[in-house]
Amino acid sequence: MQQNTVRHEPARQMQPQQLSQQGEVRQVLANQDSVDRVLVLSDADRAALNAQAGRGLLLALVAQGAMGLAAAVIAGVVGGAAAGWSALAGAGAYFIPNALFALRLAVSVRAGKASPFTFLSGELIKLFATALLLWLLSHVAQDTLVWPAALLGLILTLKGYLLLLMFRKLS
């Protein structure tokens, strides 16, 4: 761990505004000292955090699935069966890669191999998979696809965390 060093300069005459800024700097440095401490977790603490993260991932997936199904029902009622299926397909274009990403994260955490690279590479793969599924959707179902409904399904699934915020389940 690299420590920050602070050079102290000789005291000199300061204006009141400079004194207030110096007090703020001292407060920031005091707060920084408390931030530089190393947090040591026991195996039980680590297991509890991993379990909490797993529950959070599962809750997020359930909320996204619920929002995708709600979009399909709303689109089906308003625009008919084709719109309902289009909304479900749009929701699935994001939900499926996201569920696979969450599974990959859960496996890597359980195996003890989680890292920022695991997260970022998984996120990149998820984004490309979503774009690929939307492209495939546009080419395979181009005659029957209702784009506004598909985008509604995609957007509501993306915003699944709002459901968690609404029910105060987001930690």
N, C-alpha and C positions, 0 to 999 in steps of 0.2 A: 504494500500500500504506500503510495507516495504521499508525503506530508507537505502541507503548504507551509511556507516560511514567510514571516512578515518582518520586514526591516523597519526598525524604529529610527526615526530621524530626530535630531536635537530639537528641543522645544523652541518655538518662536512665537512672536506676537500674532494672535489671530483675531479676526473680526468675529462678532457674535454669530454670524451666519456660518462661518467656518467652524466655530466651536460646536454648533448644533450638528453639522455634517460629520465632525469628528466623533461625536457621541454616537451617531447612527452607525458609523464605521465600526466603532468598538462593539456596539450591540451585534452587528452582523458577524464580526469576528468571534464574539462569544457564542453566538448561535452556531457558527461553523464548527467550533470546537466540539459541540455536542453532536454534530452530524458526522464528524470524522471517526466516531467510535465504531468498532466492529461488532456486529450483531452475531451472536453465537447461538445456534438453534440446537436443541437436543433432538434425538431421533423421534421422540414423541411429538415435539413441536413441528418438526418437518412433516411427519405423517398427517398431523391435523391440518396443516396448511395445504398439503396435497389433496386431502379429502375435500376441503372447502373449495379448492379450485376445481376439482372434478364436479362437485355439485353445481358450481357456477356455470361450468361449460354445459352441463345437462340442462339446467334451467334456461340458459340462453337458446339452446337448440329447441326446447319445448316451446318457448315463446315465439321463436321464428316459425316453427311449424304451425302453431296456432294462428299466427298472423297470415301465413300463406293460405291456410284453409279458409280463414275469414275472407280474404281477398277473393278466393275462388267462389265462395258462396255469394258474396256481394255482387261480383261480376256476373255470376250465373242468374241471379234474380233480376238484375238490371238489364243485362244484355243477352241473355239466353245461354243455351248449353255451350255453344262455341266460345263465348266469352268466358264462361266458367272454366272450361278446359284450358283456354289460353292463359288465364290467370294462374291456374295450377301449374302449368308448364313454366311460366315466368318465375313463379316461386321456387319451383324445383331446380331451375337453372342456378340459383344461388344456394338453396338449402342443401342440395346433394354435395357440392364441393365443400361447403362449410362443415357439414357433418363429418366428412372424411378428414378434414383438417383437425376438427376437434378430437376425433379418434386418434389421429397421429400424435397430437399433443398429449393426450392421456397416456398413450403407450410409451412415449418418450419420457414422460414424468415418472411413470411407474418403473421404467427400466433405469431411471437415474441418469438419463442422457439428454435431459432438456437443456437447451442453450438458446441464446438469442438467434444463432444461425438457424436452429431448428424452427423457431417461430417465424423468422423472416422468410426462409425458403418455403415453408408451408403456406404462408400468406401469399407469396408470389405465385405458387402453383395454383392456389385456390382462385386467385384473380384470373389467371389464364384459363383455367378450367371453366369458370363462369362465362368468360367471353366466348370460349369455344362452344359451350352449350347454347348460348344465345344465338350464335352464328348458325349452329346446326338447326336450332328451332326455326330460324327464319328461312332456311333452305328446305327443310323437310316438310314443314307445315305452312308453307307460304300461302296456299290457297285458303286454308281454314283459320289461320292465326288472326286473332283480333289483337292488334298491337297495344291499344290503350289498356286492355285487360291484362295482357302479359306484363306490361310495365307496372301496372297496379300491383300485381302479384309479386314482382321483383322488389318494388319499393317497400311494400308492407313487410315483406320478409326481411329486407335489410334493416328495417326499423323495428324489429322484434323486441329489442331492448326497451322500447317505450312501454311495452306491456309490463315488463318487470318494474320499470319506474312507477308506473301507475299503481301497481299493487305493492310497492315498496319492498320488492324482493331483490333489488340490485344492491350489492354490498360495495 
